[in-house]
C-alpha cells in the first residue's frame, strides 16, 4: 500500500489541468470569457469572487460539465473533450454543489459508486475497489457510518460521505464546488482540514470554490480572485490579497489584517455602523 | 454493525455489498422458480382443462386433430409467452424511465406512449376506413414511437437537454394533445371508437400467436438492452453533474434508454393495450426488495413483472370462468389496493 501511495505522490506532479482562451456561458450570455488559467499541481487552489462572477462556471468548465464556446480545457496537454470520459474521470474528480443521493442508499454503497470509472463491462467489483472504498471511509472518518443510510445522517456527516465518494474515485485532482455550503462553522473547518490532509498526506491537487473569504485565504496555497468572468489576481494569498483587491472584487470597504491564528490575510469589513472612534457623525447613531 | 466496521478496517475484507449480493442472488433464483410455476399454471389453467401429458405431447408429438393440443399450441403457450414478454417489457420500461428521469411516478404513459398508440390506431382506422388486427399492432407501435420522439424532441430544447422535469412536462403536454385528437376522432367515427375500446382495456385475450410473432423481436431486443443498463442508471441516479464527473456519457445513456423505452413500451402497448400498473408499480416493488442498486432492480423487475401480469391474467380467467376478465381490469382492481397496502406498510424508497 505504501508503494502505491508514493507512486501516486510522484504521479500527481505530472497531471496538469489548465484552460486556454476558455469562454463558457449559458443561453446567450458569456459568463467566463477568454480565460487562461492553470490549476497548480500538488496545491490547494481556492477560487473566490462575488456572486455571479463565474467562479462556479469556471469550475464546472474545468470538470467538463460545460462545453467551451471558445478555447479548450487541457488535461496533460490534451483537450478533456477529446479523451475518453472514464480516462479523464480517473484523474479528475468533482464534488458538485448539490449532489443527489438515491433514497435508501447506504454510505458504503454510495462511496462505492465513486469506483465507476475504474470498472467496466467486464471488470466489475474487485479487491482494489474494496480497498479504495475502505480507505476513503477511513480517511474521512465515516467508516463507522458504513451501514447507515445517507438520509439518516447530519449535514456534516453527509458532506464527509460525499468527499469519501470523491476519494474512492481515486483521482489526483479533486474539484469541489462550494463544499462548505450549508455546514456549521465547526463542520466547515473540519471539512477544510480534511481536504488539507488529503493534499498534504495523499498529494492530491485540490481546487475549490469557497464563499468564506477568511477560510479561503487561510486554506489556499493559491488563490484565484474573479470578477465579471475574468481573473483579477491570483497567487499566494499573503502575496496578492490586500484591502484594495477585496474592495475591487467584492465592492467591500475593508481592512485586511493578519489572521491571529494562521497569519494569513483576514478581511475585516468596514460596515456603515459599528465603526469604532466614529462618534460625531449624525447619520450613524448606532456607532456609539 | 460492529462486525462491519471491523471488517472495513481490514482492507481485504468484503464490504457489506458482498454479503447482500448472495441474498439478492438467491432471491432472484426464487423469483425465477416462481415465474416458472406461474407460466406453467398459465398454460394449464383455462376454460378448457388440460393435463400435463397433453402439454408435453402437443410439442413432442403434435396431433392437429386434438382440440386440447391445438389450444395449447395456438392459444395458451403464445398467450403465456406474450404475458412474459409484455410484462417484462412494461416493467423494464417503467424501471428505465424512473431511473433516467429520477421521477418515481414515471411510467411509459408519461412519455406519451399510451396516448400515441391510441391516436395511431384511431387515426389509421379513420383514414383507411378500418384496419386489420395485425395492422393495428403496427400503427399502435408507430404512434407510440412518434409520440416518444416528439416528447423527447420537445424536452431537448434549451441548454441542459432533456432534463427529467422537462420530459415530464413535455410528456404531459403531448399526451394531452394526443388525447384530444383521439377523442375528436372517436366522437365522429364509430368504427374507430370500437377498435379503440377493444384495445384500451389492456388485454391478453384474442389473437395471441399473430401478435406474438409480430412483436417478440422488439420485446426481446429491448429487454436485453434494458437488462444491461443497470450500471449506467446507477450513475445517473447521482445527478447529471456527478454522472459526468464519474466519466459517464450522460447524453448517450439518455438516448439509449429512451430508444429502449419506446421499443418496449411501444411494442407492449401495441400488443396488449395500455396496461399502466406494471410499469409504474413493479419497479417500486423491486426497489423495496433490493434497494437502490439498478443492477438488481432491473433483473428483479424483469422477473416480477411477468409474474404479476400472468397471475392477473390467470385470475381473470378463473374468476368469471368460463368467461374472462381483461388483465388490465384485474390489475387495476386487485393490484391497486395491494399496492396501497404495500406503500402504507413500508416506506417505499423514492429513487
Contacts between the chains, C-beta under 8 A, distances in Angstrom:
chain1	res1	chain2	res2	distance
A	1	B	11	7.4
A	26	B	159	5.6
A	27	B	159	6.2
A	60	B	241	7.7
A	63	B	241	7.9
A	63	B	244	7.5
A	63	B	245	5.8
A	64	B	244	6.7
A	65	B	241	5.6
A	65	B	244	5.5
A	65	B	245	7.4
A	84	B	247	7.8
A	85	B	244	7.5
A	85	B	247	4.2
A	85	B	248	6.6
A	85	B	249	5.8
A	86	B	247	3.8
A	87	B	247	7.6
A	88	B	247	6.5
A	89	B	245	6.6
A	89	B	246	5.4
A	89	B	247	2.9
A	90	B	247	7.4
A	92	B	245	7.7
A	93	B	245	6.3
A	94	B	241	7.0
A	94	B	242	7.3
A	94	B	245	3.6
A	96	B	239	6.8
A	96	B	241	3.9
A	96	B	242	5.8
A	96	B	245	7.1
A	98	B	239	7.7
A	99	B	238	6.3
A	99	B	239	5.8
A	99	B	241	7.3
A	99	B	242	5.3
A	100	B	102	7.2
A	100	B	237	7.3
A	100	B	238	5.9
A	100	B	239	4.0
A	100	B	242	7.4
A	101	B	238	7.5
A	102	B	237	4.4
A	102	B	238	7.3
A	102	B	292	4.0
A	102	B	349	7.8
A	102	B	351	5.9
A	103	B	292	6.6
A	103	B	349	4.6
A	103	B	350	4.3
A	103	B	351	5.9
A	104	B	287	7.6
A	104	B	291	5.7
A	104	B	292	5.1
A	104	B	349	3.8
A	105	B	291	7.1
A	105	B	292	4.6
A	106	B	16	6.8
A	106	B	291	7.9
A	108	B	4	7.9
A	108	B	8	7.7
A	108	B	15	5.2
A	108	B	16	5.3
A	108	B	17	6.7
A	109	B	16	7.7
A	109	B	17	6.2
A	109	B	291	7.6
A	109	B	292	7.4
A	109	B	293	6.8
A	112	B	15	7.0
A	112	B	17	6.3
A	113	B	234	6.2
A	113	B	235	7.4
A	113	B	238	6.4
A	113	B	246	7.4
A	114	B	246	7.1
A	116	B	231	7.6
A	116	B	234	7.8
A	116	B	235	5.8
A	116	B	246	4.2
A	116	B	247	6.4
A	116	B	248	6.9
A	117	B	246	5.8
A	117	B	247	3.9
A	119	B	231	7.6
A	121	B	231	8.0
A	125	B	17	7.1
A	125	B	18	8.0
A	127	B	12	6.5
A	130	B	11	7.0
A	130	B	12	7.3
A	130	B	13	7.5
A	130	B	14	6.6
A	130	B	15	5.7
A	131	B	11	4.5
A	131	B	12	7.6
A	133	B	15	5.9
A	134	B	8	4.9
A	134	B	9	7.3
A	134	B	10	7.9
A	134	B	11	5.1
A	134	B	13	8.0
A	134	B	15	7.1
A	135	B	11	7.2
A	137	B	8	6.1
A	138	B	8	7.5
A	138	B	9	7.3
A	143	B	5	5.9
A	143	B	8	5.1
A	143	B	9	6.9
A	144	B	5	5.3
A	146	B	4	5.6
A	146	B	5	6.8
A	146	B	8	5.7
A	146	B	15	7.2
A	146	B	16	6.7
A	147	B	1	5.7
A	147	B	4	5.3
A	147	B	16	5.9
A	169	B	245	8.0
A	169	B	246	6.8
